[in-house]
């Protein structure tokens, strides 16, 4: 069989395939759907790409997904013709399989990019550490002690409307004092021993992470949010995220009360371990003012927590 005959056979096969594609509505519809899917997932200058440590992997997967059904046929004249004929005979069927696989892989990769983007935005809003830069003392600095009676009494007096959320709740002294004033309140504490102590006293203290609990709450759920205890040991990025999330979870006229010690007053060992962890009441006031609150510093007679931040959000006229 000469090469000219092979070309003729191939041309006849291709012509027959084109004829079937034109006459068979189902095949024509499949081709249209595949072309539309490719148009939908095609890369463009306006496409959103996530550039991070996983970006190379996604790019490699995208390249591997672009399968080419045109296998090489070589250069030897006789063998080349046979391979060319085999490829022509199988191309029409293989074309649909590869195109559908490519569409599926393209959609999957696009979905992964969207998921990556949304997770990044969520972590940024929540203040999670997403870039791996963790202060040296994170997780090493000891948790702050339970608040004194002076702090408990003053925080309870500064609490606004309910419900009230206390982060972190410790053994529940602040939660108990606020509840005794007729305000619905509960706390979140990640130390299981402190949670157990609070539960034995019939105080609503819930075990879990501070930030995840705040992120998982409903928007506008709380009238007052108290930030104390464990928040003293968090890095700045987490604290900024906490302010953002607390602002979302407050009612239109909600209040934030911050009762923390100034990091500048730490002893030498705690100061070195806590480098980059926690911020002073003055800085808390600044962050809350930047978030749109009217914040002030209230003096406290406690030897450790000498100032308490009170931040009130006033509703705009169109929000009343």
Secondary structure as UniProt FT lines:
FT   HELIX           3..23
FT   HELIX           25..41
FT   TURN            45..46
FT   TURN            53..54
FT   HELIX           55..65
FT   HELIX           77..126
FT   TURN            136..140
FT   HELIX           149..158
FT   STRAND          164..167
FT   TURN            170..171
FT   HELIX           173..180
FT   TURN            181..182
FT   STRAND          185..189
FT   HELIX           192..200
FT   TURN            201..202
FT   STRAND          205..207
FT   HELIX           210..216
FT   TURN            219..220
FT   STRAND          222..228
FT   HELIX           229..233
FT   HELIX           236..249
FT   STRAND          250..259
FT   HELIX           263..265
FT   HELIX           268..273
FT   TURN            274..276
FT   HELIX           281..290
FT   TURN            291..292
FT   STRAND          294..299
FT   STRAND          307..312
FT   HELIX           317..319
//
